[in-house]
């Protein structure tokens, strides 16, 4: 599964992107979205990663096992 967003993940949070309570520049939000996605993906035996750039935006890559 891939999910694409036009925005770029800021450099300072990239190393912590999937950790709880990580957020940047938002008035709302708790920083639990990507953390929750990682937990769910791990419980299902899969993995999650991302790539980001100012030119191409951000793409999340979610890999789940076939059952």
N, C-alpha and C positions, 0 to 999 in steps of 0.2 A: 504494500500500500504506500503510495506517495501522496503527500499533501504539500501544496505550494502556496507561498504567500509572497507578495511583492516586497515586503519589508526585509531589512537586514537585521540580524541579531547583533547588537552592539558588542564590540570586541571585549569589553570588560566582563560580560556575563557568559561568554561562550564556554569557558571551562566549567561553568556551574549550571549550564542551561537546563539540565534534567534534575537538579536538586530542588528540594522544597523551599518555598518562599523566595525564589529568585525572580525578580521583575525589574523593569527599567523603564522610566519615563512615562508611566501610566498613572492616571488619576485613580483608576479603579483596578481591582484585581489583586489576588493574594499570592500570585506566583505558584499556583498549584497545578496549572494545566499540563505542562510538559512533565512535571514530576508524576502526576497521576497517570499520564500516558505511559511513562517508563514502568511504573509499578504494574499496570495492567498487562503490558507487553511481556514483562518478565514472568509474571504469574502464568501466562499462557505459553511460556517456553520460547518466546521470540526475542527479538532485539529491536532497538530503535536508535537512530542516528540522524544527523542533519548535516547539510552543507549550506553555507550562506555567503553572500557577497553583495556589495552595493549594486552591482550591475545586473545580477540574476535573481536577487531576492533570496528567499530561504525555502529549502525543500526538506521535509521530514521523510525519512525512509523507515517504514515499519515492516519487519519481517516476522511472519508467524508460521509455525510449522503446519504442514498439511496433515490432517488426521483422516 
